[in-house]
Amino acid sequence: YILIFIPQGGGGGGGAILAGDINGNPVSLAGWMKSHNDNDRELVQGLKGDPFYIVTTKEGIKDFAIGAVCTHLGCVVPW
């Protein structure tokens, strides 16, 4: 019974999770930059397939994604 008070060890952080396109195929930065201009944004699949927007900059992409699910009704917000 004492084991419930001892945190589980091992495992660890798995590293990065790749964004997917509309079909779930991984999105590469090089491919993204070829088809997007500065301040472009597009929906991608993020964690568990949830929709996120990636925003393009002159140097690459922002270091964050914007969640596209409305917290009120759960719909995907067009941008």
mmCIF file of the N, C-alpha and C atoms, coordinates in Angstrom:
data_MODEL
# 
_entry.id   MODEL 
# 
loop_
_atom_site.group_PDB 
_atom_site.id 
_atom_site.type_symbol 
_atom_site.label_atom_id 
_atom_site.label_alt_id 
_atom_site.label_comp_id 
_atom_site.label_asym_id 
_atom_site.label_entity_id 
_atom_site.label_seq_id 
_atom_site.pdbx_PDB_ins_code 
_atom_site.Cartn_x 
_atom_site.Cartn_y 
_atom_site.Cartn_z 
_atom_site.occupancy 
_atom_site.B_iso_or_equiv 
_atom_site.pdbx_formal_charge 
_atom_site.auth_seq_id 
_atom_site.auth_comp_id 
_atom_site.auth_asym_id 
_atom_site.auth_atom_id 
_atom_site.pdbx_PDB_model_num 
ATOM 1   N N  . TYR A 1 1  ? 0.813   -1.205 0.000   1.00 0.00 ? 1  TYR A N  1 
ATOM 2   C CA . TYR A 1 1  ? 0.000   0.000  0.000   1.00 0.00 ? 1  TYR A CA 1 
ATOM 3   C C  . TYR A 1 1  ? 0.852   1.264  0.000   1.00 0.00 ? 1  TYR A C  1 
ATOM 4   N N  . ILE A 1 2  ? 2.065   1.174  0.414   1.00 0.00 ? 2  ILE A N  1 
ATOM 5   C CA . ILE A 1 2  ? 2.938   2.344  0.459   1.00 0.00 ? 2  ILE A CA 1 
ATOM 6   C C  . ILE A 1 2  ? 3.289   2.837  -0.952  1.00 0.00 ? 2  ILE A C  1 
ATOM 7   N N  . LEU A 1 3  ? 3.168   1.986  -1.942  1.00 0.00 ? 3  LEU A N  1 
ATOM 8   C CA . LEU A 1 3  ? 3.562   2.369  -3.301  1.00 0.00 ? 3  LEU A CA 1 
ATOM 9   C C  . LEU A 1 3  ? 2.696   3.492  -3.878  1.00 0.00 ? 3  LEU A C  1 
ATOM 10  N N  . ILE A 1 4  ? 1.532   3.700  -3.349  1.00 0.00 ? 4  ILE A N  1 
ATOM 11  C CA . ILE A 1 4  ? 0.714   4.786  -3.894  1.00 0.00 ? 4  ILE A CA 1 
ATOM 12  C C  . ILE A 1 4  ? 1.271   6.158  -3.522  1.00 0.00 ? 4  ILE A C  1 
ATOM 13  N N  . PHE A 1 5  ? 2.157   6.215  -2.538  1.00 0.00 ? 5  PHE A N  1 
ATOM 14  C CA . PHE A 1 5  ? 2.756   7.481  -2.124  1.00 0.00 ? 5  PHE A CA 1 
ATOM 15  C C  . PHE A 1 5  ? 4.101   7.748  -2.793  1.00 0.00 ? 5  PHE A C  1 
ATOM 16  N N  . ILE A 1 6  ? 4.619   6.775  -3.524  1.00 0.00 ? 6  ILE A N  1 
ATOM 17  C CA . ILE A 1 6  ? 5.913   6.919  -4.183  1.00 0.00 ? 6  ILE A CA 1 
ATOM 18  C C  . ILE A 1 6  ? 5.658   7.214  -5.655  1.00 0.00 ? 6  ILE A C  1 
ATOM 19  N N  . PRO A 1 7  ? 6.131   8.356  -6.162  1.00 0.00 ? 7  PRO A N  1 
ATOM 20  C CA . PRO A 1 7  ? 5.901   8.668  -7.576  1.00 0.00 ? 7  PRO A CA 1 
ATOM 21  C C  . PRO A 1 7  ? 6.591   7.657  -8.481  1.00 0.00 ? 7  PRO A C  1 
ATOM 22  N N  . GLN A 1 8  ? 5.949   7.379  -9.594  1.00 0.00 ? 8  GLN A N  1 
ATOM 23  C CA . GLN A 1 8  ? 6.527   6.441  -10.550 1.00 0.00 ? 8  GLN A CA 1 
ATOM 24  C C  . GLN A 1 8  ? 7.762   7.062  -11.177 1.00 0.00 ? 8  GLN A C  1 
ATOM 25  N N  . GLY A 1 9  ? 8.778   6.273  -11.330 1.00 0.00 ? 9  GLY A N  1 
ATOM 26  C CA . GLY A 1 9  ? 10.015  6.738  -11.956 1.00 0.00 ? 9  GLY A CA 1 
ATOM 27  C C  . GLY A 1 9  ? 10.115  6.205  -13.368 1.00 0.00 ? 9  GLY A C  1 
ATOM 28  N N  . GLY A 1 10 ? 11.211  6.520  -13.997 1.00 0.00 ? 10 GLY A N  1 
ATOM 29  C CA . GLY A 1 10 ? 11.434  6.021  -15.345 1.00 0.00 ? 10 GLY A CA 1 
ATOM 30  C C  . GLY A 1 10 ? 10.645  6.813  -16.361 1.00 0.00 ? 10 GLY A C  1 
ATOM 31  N N  . GLY A 1 11 ? 10.616  6.296  -17.538 1.00 0.00 ? 11 GLY A N  1 
ATOM 32  C CA . GLY A 1 11 ? 9.916   7.008  -18.597 1.00 0.00 ? 11 GLY A CA 1 
ATOM 33  C C  . GLY A 1 11 ? 10.645  8.285  -18.916 1.00 0.00 ? 11 GLY A C  1 
ATOM 34  N N  . GLY A 1 12 ? 9.964   9.308  -19.092 1.00 0.00 ? 12 GLY A N  1 
ATOM 35  C CA . GLY A 1 12 ? 10.596  10.590 -19.352 1.00 0.00 ? 12 GLY A CA 1 
ATOM 36  C C  . GLY A 1 12 ? 9.822   11.349 -20.405 1.00 0.00 ? 12 GLY A C  1 
ATOM 37  N N  . GLY A 1 13 ? 10.329  12.509 -20.698 1.00 0.00 ? 13 GLY A N  1 
ATOM 38  C CA . GLY A 1 13 ? 9.633   13.322 -21.686 1.00 0.00 ? 13 GLY A CA 1 
ATOM 39  C C  . GLY A 1 13 ? 9.865   12.780 -23.072 1.00 0.00 ? 13 GLY A C  1 
ATOM 40  N N  . GLY A 1 14 ? 9.065   12.575 -23.895 1.00 0.00 ? 14 GLY A N  1 
ATOM 41  C CA . GLY A 1 14 ? 9.278   11.909 -25.169 1.00 0.00 ? 14 GLY A CA 1 
ATOM 42  C C  . GLY A 1 14 ? 9.897   12.762 -26.245 1.00 0.00 ? 14 GLY A C  1 
ATOM 43  N N  . GLY A 1 15 ? 10.014  14.038 -26.048 1.00 0.00 ? 15 GLY A N  1 
ATOM 44  C CA . GLY A 1 15 ? 10.562  14.883 -27.105 1.00 0.00 ? 15 GLY A CA 1 
ATOM 45  C C  . GLY A 1 15 ? 9.445   15.560 -27.885 1.00 0.00 ? 15 GLY A C  1 
ATOM 46  N N  . ALA A 1 16 ? 9.764   16.067 -29.033 1.00 0.00 ? 16 ALA A N  1 
ATOM 47  C CA . ALA A 1 16 ? 8.819   16.845 -29.831 1.00 0.00 ? 16 ALA A CA 1 
ATOM 48  C C  . ALA A 1 16 ? 7.747   15.964 -30.453 1.00 0.00 ? 16 ALA A C  1 
ATOM 49  N N  . ILE A 1 17 ? 6.601   16.552 -30.690 1.00 0.00 ? 17 ILE A N  1 
ATOM 50  C CA . ILE A 1 17 ? 5.516   15.896 -31.413 1.00 0.00 ? 17 ILE A CA 1 
ATOM 51  C C  . ILE A 1 17 ? 5.339   16.659 -32.712 1.00 0.00 ? 17 ILE A C  1 
ATOM 52  N N  . LEU A 1 18 ? 5.391   15.952 -33.826 1.00 0.00 ? 18 LEU A N  1 
ATOM 53  C CA . LEU A 1 18 ? 5.298   16.593 -35.126 1.00 0.00 ? 18 LEU A CA 1 
ATOM 54  C C  . LEU A 1 18 ? 3.871   17.000 -35.440 1.00 0.00 ? 18 LEU A C  1 
ATOM 55  N N  . ALA A 1 19 ? 3.722   18.166 -36.035 1.00 0.00 ? 19 ALA A N  1 
ATOM 56  C CA . ALA A 1 19 ? 2.418   18.605 -36.517 1.00 0.00 ? 19 ALA A CA 1 
ATOM 57  C C  . ALA A 1 19 ? 2.108   17.847 -37.792 1.00 0.00 ? 19 ALA A C  1 
ATOM 58  N N  . GLY A 1 20 ? 0.832   17.632 -38.039 1.00 0.00 ? 20 GLY A N  1 
ATOM 59  C CA . GLY A 1 20 ? 0.420   16.928 -39.248 1.00 0.00 ? 20 GLY A CA 1 
ATOM 60  C C  . GLY A 1 20 ? -0.438  17.815 -40.131 1.00 0.00 ? 20 GLY A C  1 
ATOM 61  N N  . ASP A 1 21 ? -0.437  17.518 -41.427 1.00 0.00 ? 21 ASP A N  1 
ATOM 62  C CA . ASP A 1 21 ? -1.291  18.268 -42.345 1.00 0.00 ? 21 ASP A CA 1 
ATOM 63  C C  . ASP A 1 21 ? -2.719  17.721 -42.256 1.00 0.00 ? 21 ASP A C  1 
ATOM 64  N N  . ILE A 1 22 ? -3.553  18.097 -43.196 1.00 0.00 ? 22 ILE A N  1 
ATOM 65  C CA . ILE A 1 22 ? -4.954  17.695 -43.159 1.00 0.00 ? 22 ILE A CA 1 
ATOM 66  C C  . ILE A 1 22 ? -5.124  16.174 -43.209 1.00 0.00 ? 22 ILE A C  1 
ATOM 67  N N  . ASN A 1 23 ? -4.156  15.476 -43.804 1.00 0.00 ? 23 ASN A N  1 
ATOM 68  C CA . ASN A 1 23 ? -4.208  14.021 -43.898 1.00 0.00 ? 23 ASN A CA 1 
ATOM 69  C C  . ASN A 1 23 ? -3.425  13.326 -42.793 1.00 0.00 ? 23 ASN A C  1 
ATOM 70  N N  . GLY A 1 24 ? -2.826  14.096 -41.897 1.00 0.00 ? 24 GLY A N  1 
ATOM 71  C CA . GLY A 1 24 ? -2.052  13.517 -40.812 1.00 0.00 ? 24 GLY A CA 1 
ATOM 72  C C  . GLY A 1 24 ? -0.590  13.277 -41.141 1.00 0.00 ? 24 GLY A C  1 
ATOM 73  N N  . ASN A 1 25 ? -0.159  13.651 -42.343 1.00 0.00 ? 25 ASN A N  1 
ATOM 74  C CA . ASN A 1 25 ? 1.244   13.492 -42.733 1.00 0.00 ? 25 ASN A CA 1 
ATOM 75  C C  . ASN A 1 25 ? 2.089   14.547 -42.017 1.00 0.00 ? 25 ASN A C  1 
ATOM 76  N N  . PRO A 1 26 ? 3.290   14.171 -41.559 1.00 0.00 ? 26 PRO A N  1 
ATOM 77  C CA . PRO A 1 26 ? 4.137   15.130 -40.844 1.00 0.00 ? 26 PRO A CA 1 
ATOM 78  C C  . PRO A 1 26 ? 4.462   16.360 -41.696 1.00 0.00 ? 26 PRO A C  1 
ATOM 79  N N  . VAL A 1 27 ? 4.495   17.515 -41.044 1.00 0.00 ? 27 VAL A N  1 
ATOM 80  C CA . VAL A 1 27 ? 4.817   18.778 -41.706 1.00 0.00 ? 27 VAL A CA 1 
ATOM 81  C C  . VAL A 1 27 ? 6.262   19.121 -41.391 1.00 0.00 ? 27 VAL A C  1 
ATOM 82  N N  . SER A 1 28 ? 7.080   19.320 -42.442 1.00 0.00 ? 28 SER A N  1 
ATOM 83  C CA . SER A 1 28 ? 8.476   19.709 -42.224 1.00 0.00 ? 28 SER A CA 1 
ATOM 84  C C  . SER A 1 28 ? 8.603   21.224 -42.367 1.00 0.00 ? 28 SER A C  1 
ATOM 85  N N  . LEU A 1 29 ? 9.586   21.789 -41.678 1.00 0.00 ? 29 LEU A N  1 
ATOM 86  C CA . LEU A 1 29 ? 9.806   23.235 -41.753 1.00 0.00 ? 29 LEU A CA 1 
ATOM 87  C C  . LEU A 1 29 ? 10.196  23.649 -43.172 1.00 0.00 ? 29 LEU A C  1 
ATOM 88  N N  . ALA A 1 30 ? 11.057  22.872 -43.816 1.00 0.00 ? 30 ALA A N  1 
ATOM 89  C CA . ALA A 1 30 ? 11.483  23.217 -45.181 1.00 0.00 ? 30 ALA A CA 1 
ATOM 90  C C  . ALA A 1 30 ? 10.294  23.223 -46.138 1.00 0.00 ? 30 ALA A C  1 
ATOM 91  N N  . GLY A 1 31 ? 9.464   22.226 -46.055 1.00 0.00 ? 31 GLY A N  1 
ATOM 92  C CA . GLY A 1 31 ? 8.284   22.162 -46.909 1.00 0.00 ? 31 GLY A CA 1 
ATOM 93  C C  . GLY A 1 31 ? 7.299   23.278 -46.609 1.00 0.00 ? 31 GLY A C  1 
ATOM 94  N N  . TRP A 1 32 ? 7.155   23.598 -45.335 1.00 0.00 ? 32 TRP A N  1 
ATOM 95  C CA . TRP A 1 32 ? 6.259   24.673 -44.928 1.00 0.00 ? 32 TRP A CA 1 
ATOM 96  C C  . TRP A 1 32 ? 6.720   26.010 -45.496 1.00 0.00 ? 32 TRP A C  1 
ATOM 97  N N  . MET A 1 33 ? 8.020   26.283 -45.406 1.00 0.00 ? 33 MET A N  1 
ATOM 98  C CA . MET A 1 33 ? 8.550   27.568 -45.850 1.00 0.00 ? 33 MET A CA 1 
ATOM 99  C C  . MET A 1 33 ? 8.459   27.736 -47.368 1.00 0.00 ? 33 MET A C  1 
ATOM 100 N N  . LYS A 1 34 ? 8.478   26.632 -48.110 1.00 0.00 ? 34 LYS A N  1 
ATOM 101 C CA . LYS A 1 34 ? 8.360   26.722 -49.570 1.00 0.00 ? 34 LYS A CA 1 
ATOM 102 C C  . LYS A 1 34 ? 6.963   27.160 -49.999 1.00 0.00 ? 34 LYS A C  1 
ATOM 103 N N  . SER A 1 35 ? 5.957   26.810 -49.204 1.00 0.00 ? 35 SER A N  1 
ATOM 104 C CA . SER A 1 35 ? 4.582   27.063 -49.632 1.00 0.00 ? 35 SER A CA 1 
ATOM 105 C C  . SER A 1 35 ? 3.868   28.150 -48.827 1.00 0.00 ? 35 SER A C  1 
ATOM 106 N N  . HIS A 1 36 ? 4.571   28.824 -47.902 1.00 0.00 ? 36 HIS A N  1 
ATOM 107 C CA . HIS A 1 36 ? 3.939   29.857 -47.078 1.00 0.00 ? 36 HIS A CA 1 
ATOM 108 C C  . HIS A 1 36 ? 4.789   31.123 -47.042 1.00 0.00 ? 36 HIS A C  1 
ATOM 109 N N  . ASN A 1 37 ? 4.108   32.262 -47.019 1.00 0.00 ? 37 ASN A N  1 
ATOM 110 C CA . ASN A 1 37 ? 4.771   33.564 -46.941 1.00 0.00 ? 37 ASN A CA 1 
ATOM 111 C C  . ASN A 1 37 ? 4.726   34.088 -45.514 1.00 0.00 ? 37 ASN A C  1 
ATOM 112 N N  . ASP A 1 38 ? 5.379   35.226 -45.285 1.00 0.00 ? 38 ASP A N  1 
ATOM 113 C CA . ASP A 1 38 ? 5.388   35.866 -43.976 1.00 0.00 ? 38 ASP A CA 1 
ATOM 114 C C  . ASP A 1 38 ? 3.955   36.165 -43.531 1.00 0.00 ? 38 ASP A C  1 
ATOM 115 N N  . ASN A 1 39 ? 3.644   35.878 -42.287 1.00 0.00 ? 39 ASN A N  1 
ATOM 116 C CA . ASN A 1 39 ? 2.337   36.075 -41.657 1.00 0.00 ? 39 ASN A CA 1 
ATOM 117 C C  . ASN A 1 39 ? 1.233   35.171 -42.182 1.00 0.00 ? 39 ASN A C  1 
ATOM 118 N N  . ASP A 1 40 ? 1.572   34.156 -42.991 1.00 0.00 ? 40 ASP A N  1 
ATOM 119 C CA . ASP A 1 40 ? 0.583   33.154 -43.366 1.00 0.00 ? 40 ASP A CA 1 
ATOM 120 C C  . ASP A 1 40 ? 0.285   32.292 -42.154 1.00 0.00 ? 40 ASP A C  1 
ATOM 121 N N  . ARG A 1 41 ? -0.897  31.740 -42.109 1.00 0.00 ? 41 ARG A N  1 
ATOM 122 C CA . ARG A 1 41 ? -1.257  30.813 -41.043 1.00 0.00 ? 41 ARG A CA 1 
ATOM 123 C C  . ARG A 1 41 ? -2.134  29.729 -41.641 1.00 0.00 ? 41 ARG A C  1 
ATOM 124 N N  . GLU A 1 42 ? -2.008  28.544 -41.086 1.00 0.00 ? 42 GLU A N  1 
ATOM 125 C CA . GLU A 1 42 ? -2.774  27.415 -41.606 1.00 0.00 ? 42 GLU A CA 1 
ATOM 126 C C  . GLU A 1 42 ? -3.022  26.418 -40.485 1.00 0.00 ? 42 GLU A C  1 
ATOM 127 N N  . LEU A 1 43 ? -4.147  25.730 -40.585 1.00 0.00 ? 43 LEU A N  1 
ATOM 128 C CA . LEU A 1 43 ? -4.476  24.705 -39.608 1.00 0.00 ? 43 LEU A CA 1 
ATOM 129 C C  . LEU A 1 43 ? -3.608  23.479 -39.806 1.00 0.00 ? 43 LEU A C  1 
ATOM 130 N N  . VAL A 1 44 ? -3.145  22.930 -38.709 1.00 0.00 ? 44 VAL A N  1 
ATOM 131 C CA . VAL A 1 44 ? -2.424  21.655 -38.712 1.00 0.00 ? 44 VAL A CA 1 
ATOM 132 C C  . VAL A 1 44 ? -2.989  20.799 -37.588 1.00 0.00 ? 44 VAL A C  1 
ATOM 133 N N  . GLN A 1 45 ? -2.658  19.512 -37.625 1.00 0.00 ? 45 GLN A N  1 
ATOM 134 C CA . GLN A 1 45 ? -3.057  18.624 -36.543 1.00 0.00 ? 45 GLN A CA 1 
ATOM 135 C C  . GLN A 1 45 ? -1.958  18.610 -35.503 1.00 0.00 ? 45 GLN A C  1 
ATOM 136 N N  . GLY A 1 46 ? -2.332  18.848 -34.277 1.00 0.00 ? 46 GLY A N  1 
ATOM 137 C CA . GLY A 1 46 ? -1.368  18.844 -33.186 1.00 0.00 ? 46 GLY A CA 1 
ATOM 138 C C  . GLY A 1 46 ? -1.581  17.647 -32.287 1.00 0.00 ? 46 GLY A C  1 
ATOM 139 N N  . LEU A 1 47 ? -1.512  17.864 -30.998 1.00 0.00 ? 47 LEU A N  1 
ATOM 140 C CA . LEU A 1 47 ? -1.698  16.803 -30.017 1.00 0.00 ? 47 LEU A CA 1 
ATOM 141 C C  . LEU A 1 47 ? -3.051  16.130 -30.193 1.00 0.00 ? 47 LEU A C  1 
ATOM 142 N N  . LYS A 1 48 ? -3.050  14.826 -30.263 1.00 0.00 ? 48 LYS A N  1 
ATOM 143 C CA . LYS A 1 48 ? -4.275  14.026 -30.388 1.00 0.00 ? 48 LYS A CA 1 
ATOM 144 C C  . LYS A 1 48 ? -5.126  14.430 -31.580 1.00 0.00 ? 48 LYS A C  1 
ATOM 145 N N  . GLY A 1 49 ? -4.520  15.019 -32.599 1.00 0.00 ? 49 GLY A N  1 
ATOM 146 C CA . GLY A 1 49 ? -5.254  15.419 -33.788 1.00 0.00 ? 49 GLY A CA 1 
ATOM 147 C C  . GLY A 1 49 ? -6.028  16.714 -33.648 1.00 0.00 ? 49 GLY A C  1 
ATOM 148 N N  . ASP A 1 50 ? -5.853  17.413 -32.526 1.00 0.00 ? 50 ASP A N  1 
ATOM 149 C CA . ASP A 1 50 ? -6.558  18.677 -32.325 1.00 0.00 ? 50 ASP A CA 1 
ATOM 150 C C  . ASP A 1 50 ? -6.033  19.734 -33.294 1.00 0.00 ? 50 ASP A C  1 
ATOM 151 N N  . PRO A 1 51 ? -6.909  20.632 -33.778 1.00 0.00 ? 51 PRO A N  1 
ATOM 152 C CA . PRO A 1 51 ? -6.484  21.655 -34.739 1.00 0.00 ? 51 PRO A CA 1 
ATOM 153 C C  . PRO A 1 51 ? -5.751  22.819 -34.072 1.00 0.00 ? 51 PRO A C  1 
ATOM 154 N N  . PHE A 1 52 ? -4.645  23.193 -34.680 1.00 0.00 ? 52 PHE A N  1 
ATOM 155 C CA . PHE A 1 52 ? -3.855  24.337 -34.238 1.00 0.00 ? 52 PHE A CA 1 
ATOM 156 C C  . PHE A 1 52 ? -3.450  25.141 -35.455 1.00 0.00 ? 52 PHE A C  1 
ATOM 157 N N  . TYR A 1 53 ? -3.257  26.442 -35.269 1.00 0.00 ? 53 TYR A N  1 
ATOM 158 C CA . TYR A 1 53 ? -2.728  27.291 -36.327 1.00 0.00 ? 53 TYR A CA 1 
ATOM 159 C C  . TYR A 1 53 ? -1.231  27.476 -36.121 1.00 0.00 ? 53 TYR A C  1 
ATOM 160 N N  . ILE A 1 54 ? -0.464  27.315 -37.206 1.00 0.00 ? 54 ILE A N  1 
ATOM 161 C CA . ILE A 1 54 ? 0.958   27.656 -37.213 1.00 0.00 ? 54 ILE A CA 1 
ATOM 162 C C  . ILE A 1 54 ? 1.084   28.963 -37.986 1.00 0.00 ? 54 ILE A C  1 
ATOM 163 N N  . VAL A 1 55 ? 1.836   29.909 -37.433 1.00 0.00 ? 55 VAL A N  1 
ATOM 164 C CA . VAL A 1 55 ? 2.021   31.222 -38.044 1.00 0.00 ? 55 VAL A CA 1 
ATOM 165 C C  . VAL A 1 55 ? 3.441   31.323 -38.584 1.00 0.00 ? 55 VAL A C  1 
ATOM 166 N N  . THR A 1 56 ? 3.557   31.721 -39.855 1.00 0.00 ? 56 THR A N  1 
ATOM 167 C CA . THR A 1 56 ? 4.847   31.837 -40.520 1.00 0.00 ? 56 THR A CA 1 
ATOM 168 C C  . THR A 1 56 ? 5.447   33.220 -40.282 1.00 0.00 ? 56 THR A C  1 
ATOM 169 N N  . THR A 1 57 ? 6.765   33.255 -40.091 1.00 0.00 ? 57 THR A N  1 
ATOM 170 C CA . THR A 1 57 ? 7.494   34.516 -39.986 1.00 0.00 ? 57 THR A CA 1 
ATOM 171 C C  . THR A 1 57 ? 8.514   34.569 -41.116 1.00 0.00 ? 57 THR A C  1 
ATOM 172 N N  . LYS A 1 58 ? 9.255   35.664 -41.215 1.00 0.00 ? 58 LYS A N  1 
ATOM 173 C CA . LYS A 1 58 ? 10.297  35.759 -42.243 1.00 0.00 ? 58 LYS A CA 1 
ATOM 174 C C  . LYS A 1 58 ? 11.385  34.726 -42.028 1.00 0.00 ? 58 LYS A C  1 
ATOM 175 N N  . GLU A 1 59 ? 11.684  34.420 -40.761 1.00 0.00 ? 59 GLU A N  1 
ATOM 176 C CA . GLU A 1 59 ? 12.773  33.497 -40.427 1.00 0.00 ? 59 GLU A CA 1 
ATOM 177 C C  . GLU A 1 59 ? 12.337  32.040 -40.340 1.00 0.00 ? 59 GLU A C  1 
ATOM 178 N N  . GLY A 1 60 ? 11.058  31.786 -40.284 1.00 0.00 ? 60 GLY A N  1 
ATOM 179 C CA . GLY A 1 60 ? 10.579  30.411 -40.108 1.00 0.00 ? 60 GLY A CA 1 
ATOM 180 C C  . GLY A 1 60 ? 9.144   30.408 -39.621 1.00 0.00 ? 60 GLY A C  1 
ATOM 181 N N  . ILE A 1 61 ? 8.919   29.820 -38.455 1.00 0.00 ? 61 ILE A N  1 
ATOM 182 C CA . ILE A 1 61 ? 7.592   29.812 -37.864 1.00 0.00 ? 61 ILE A CA 1 
ATOM 183 C C  . ILE A 1 61 ? 7.694   30.284 -36.421 1.00 0.00 ? 61 ILE A C  1 
ATOM 184 N N  . LYS A 1 62 ? 6.576   30.711 -35.862 1.00 0.00 ? 62 LYS A N  1 
ATOM 185 C CA . LYS A 1 62 ? 6.551   31.100 -34.453 1.00 0.00 ? 62 LYS A CA 1 
ATOM 186 C C  . LYS A 1 62 ? 6.875   29.880 -33.601 1.00 0.00 ? 62 LYS A C  1 
ATOM 187 N N  . ASP A 1 63 ? 7.345   30.095 -32.389 1.00 0.00 ? 63 ASP A N  1 
ATOM 188 C CA . ASP A 1 63 ? 7.708   28.982 -31.515 1.00 0.00 ? 63 ASP A CA 1 
ATOM 189 C C  . ASP A 1 63 ? 6.521   28.518 -30.671 1.00 0.00 ? 63 ASP A C  1 
ATOM 190 N N  . PHE A 1 64 ? 5.325   28.815 -31.121 1.00 0.00 ? 64 PHE A N  1 
ATOM 191 C CA . PHE A 1 64 ? 4.109   28.356 -30.460 1.00 0.00 ? 64 PHE A CA 1 
ATOM 192 C C  . PHE A 1 64 ? 3.036   28.157 -31.526 1.00 0.00 ? 64 PHE A C  1 
ATOM 193 N N  . ALA A 1 65 ? 2.012   27.431 -31.188 1.00 0.00 ? 65 ALA A N  1 
ATOM 194 C CA . ALA A 1 65 ? 0.857   27.256 -32.068 1.00 0.00 ? 65 ALA A CA 1 
ATOM 195 C C  . ALA A 1 65 ? -0.364  27.818 -31.353 1.00 0.00 ? 65 ALA A C  1 
ATOM 196 N N  . ILE A 1 66 ? -1.366  28.191 -32.117 1.00 0.00 ? 66 ILE A N  1 
ATOM 197 C CA . ILE A 1 66 ? -2.580  28.770 -31.555 1.00 0.00 ? 66 ILE A CA 1 
ATOM 198 C C  . ILE A 1 66 ? -3.696  27.743 -31.668 1.00 0.00 ? 66 ILE A C  1 
ATOM 199 N N  . GLY A 1 67 ? -4.261  27.363 -30.524 1.00 0.00 ? 67 GLY A N  1 
ATOM 200 C CA . GLY A 1 67 ? -5.354  26.397 -30.523 1.00 0.00 ? 67 GLY A CA 1 
ATOM 201 C C  . GLY A 1 67 ? -6.556  26.955 -31.269 1.00 0.00 ? 67 GLY A C  1 
ATOM 202 N N  . ALA A 1 68 ? -7.177  26.132 -32.117 1.00 0.00 ? 68 ALA A N  1 
ATOM 203 C CA . ALA A 1 68 ? -8.263  26.600 -32.969 1.00 0.00 ? 68 ALA A CA 1 
ATOM 204 C C  . ALA A 1 68 ? -9.637  26.157 -32.485 1.00 0.00 ? 68 ALA A C  1 
ATOM 205 N N  . VAL A 1 69 ? -9.717  25.525 -31.320 1.00 0.00 ? 69 VAL A N  1 
ATOM 206 C CA . VAL A 1 69 ? -11.005 25.055 -30.822 1.00 0.00 ? 69 VAL A CA 1 
ATOM 207 C C  . VAL A 1 69 ? -11.609 26.101 -29.888 1.00 0.00 ? 69 VAL A C  1 
ATOM 208 N N  . CYS A 1 70 ? -12.832 26.474 -30.170 1.00 0.00 ? 70 CYS A N  1 
ATOM 209 C CA . CYS A 1 70 ? -13.557 27.443 -29.349 1.00 0.00 ? 70 CYS A CA 1 
ATOM 210 C C  . CYS A 1 70 ? -13.829 26.837 -27.972 1.00 0.00 ? 70 CYS A C  1 
ATOM 211 N N  . THR A 1 71 ? -13.545 27.576 -26.925 1.00 0.00 ? 71 THR A N  1 
ATOM 212 C CA . THR A 1 71 ? -13.778 27.066 -25.578 1.00 0.00 ? 71 THR A CA 1 
ATOM 213 C C  . THR A 1 71 ? -15.250 27.146 -25.188 1.00 0.00 ? 71 THR A C  1 
ATOM 214 N N  . HIS A 1 72 ? -16.038 27.861 -25.946 1.00 0.00 ? 72 HIS A N  1 
ATOM 215 C CA . HIS A 1 72 ? -17.465 28.020 -25.637 1.00 0.00 ? 72 HIS A CA 1 
ATOM 216 C C  . HIS A 1 72 ? -18.275 26.834 -26.155 1.00 0.00 ? 72 HIS A C  1 
ATOM 217 N N  . LEU A 1 73 ? -18.180 26.546 -27.440 1.00 0.00 ? 73 LEU A N  1 
ATOM 218 C CA . LEU A 1 73 ? -18.981 25.485 -28.046 1.00 0.00 ? 73 LEU A CA 1 
ATOM 219 C C  . LEU A 1 73 ? -18.164 24.311 -28.583 1.00 0.00 ? 73 LEU A C  1 
ATOM 220 N N  . GLY A 1 74 ? -16.832 24.471 -28.623 1.00 0.00 ? 74 GLY A N  1 
ATOM 221 C CA . GLY A 1 74 ? -15.986 23.378 -29.096 1.00 0.00 ? 74 GLY A CA 1 
ATOM 222 C C  . GLY A 1 74 ? -15.846 23.316 -30.605 1.00 0.00 ? 74 GLY A C  1 
ATOM 223 N N  . CYS A 1 75 ? -16.288 24.344 -31.311 1.00 0.00 ? 75 CYS A N  1 
ATOM 224 C CA . CYS A 1 75 ? -16.144 24.341 -32.769 1.00 0.00 ? 75 CYS A CA 1 
ATOM 225 C C  . CYS A 1 75 ? -14.746 24.831 -33.149 1.00 0.00 ? 75 CYS A C  1 
ATOM 226 N N  . VAL A 1 76 ? -14.348 24.570 -34.399 1.00 0.00 ? 76 VAL A N  1 
ATOM 227 C CA . VAL A 1 76 ? -13.056 25.034 -34.901 1.00 0.00 ? 76 VAL A CA 1 
ATOM 228 C C  . VAL A 1 76 ? -13.245 26.446 -35.446 1.00 0.00 ? 76 VAL A C  1 
ATOM 229 N N  . VAL A 1 77 ? -12.426 27.373 -34.965 1.00 0.00 ? 77 VAL A N  1 
ATOM 230 C CA . VAL A 1 77 ? -12.560 28.782 -35.311 1.00 0.00 ? 77 VAL A CA 1 
ATOM 231 C C  . VAL A 1 77 ? -11.787 29.073 -36.598 1.00 0.00 ? 77 VAL A C  1 
ATOM 232 N N  . PRO A 1 78 ? -12.470 29.577 -37.638 1.00 0.00 ? 78 PRO A N  1 
ATOM 233 C CA . PRO A 1 78 ? -11.747 29.956 -38.858 1.00 0.00 ? 78 PRO A CA 1 
ATOM 234 C C  . PRO A 1 78 ? -10.982 31.253 -38.636 1.00 0.00 ? 78 PRO A C  1 
ATOM 235 N N  . TRP A 1 79 ? -9.816  31.337 -39.251 1.00 0.00 ? 79 TRP A N  1 
ATOM 236 C CA . TRP A 1 79 ? -9.016  32.544 -39.079 1.00 0.00 ? 79 TRP A CA 1 
ATOM 237 C C  . TRP A 1 79 ? -8.482  32.971 -40.418 1.00 0.00 ? 79 TRP A C  1 
# 
